[in-house]
Amino acid sequence: MPGSLAQAAIGRLKPGDYLADREVPGLRAVTYDHSKAFVYRYRDLLNDKLKQVTIGDASSLPIADARDQVRALKRVRKRGADPRRAY
């Protein structure tokens, strides 16, 4: 369910739903049974497998901060390191 991240839209997500951010590709708000989180999804540079790292709780972390953190993780990945190890 791609779309733009907004706090109101994140609040309406049901378990199993997600919203992808158009401003920072790879950033998603995802819902689990009892929580919502920001995650960064990316392809591993060594084996091209899809990986994901949790950024924080979507109910308490501002979207702007999640975007900044994903931008930093993208820089880590660009240098050839695994973003999951940097977090």
N, C-alpha and C positions, 0 to 999 in steps of 0.2 A: 504494500500500500504506500507507494512513494508519495512524497509531498514535502512541503516546507515545515520546518519545526516552529512551533509556537506553543507557549505554555498551555493555552486553552486546549489546543488540539491534543497535546500529550495527555492532559487530564481525561480526555474522552476515550483514550485507547482501552480496548478490552484485552484480556490475556491472550497472548499469541499474536497480537497486532504489532506493527512497527511503523514508524515514520522515518524516511530518509531525508536528510538535510540537503537542500539544493545548493546552499552557500558553501558547505564544506563536504565534498563527496567522501563517503566512508563513514560519516557520523550518522548514527541512528538512535532513535528513542525506541526501546523495545519494552514489552510488558511480559511479565511472568505471572504466575498465579497470584502473588500478593505484593508485587513490587514493580516499579518501572525504573529503567536504567538507561544511561547513555552508553553506547558502545562504539568502538572504532573497528570496522571490518576492512581487511586488506588482504592482498595476495602475498604469500611468502615468496621472497625473491629467489630462494634456492630451489623450491619444488613446486611453485605456482599453486599451492593449496590455499584455500580460503581460511583465514584465521580471524580471530576477534579478541579484543581486549576491552574489559569494562572500564569506563571512565569514572562513573559515579552514579549516585541516586538522582534520577530525573526529577523527583519531587522537591529536592533541596538544592541541587546544583544549577545555577543559572545557565541558560543556553549559550550565552556569550562565553562563559568560562569553559564549557564543554568544547566549543569550537576552538578556543585557544589551545586547549590540551591536545585536541586531535591534530591541529596544525603542527604542534611541537613533535608529536609522535610521527607525523609524516616526514619531518626533517630527519628524525632518527632513522626511519626506514630508508630514506634517500641516501643516507650515509652507509647503508648496507647492514645495519644492525636490526635485530628483532625488536619491534616496539613493545612486545610483552615483557622483555627483559628490562626495558627502560622504565617500566611503570611500577 
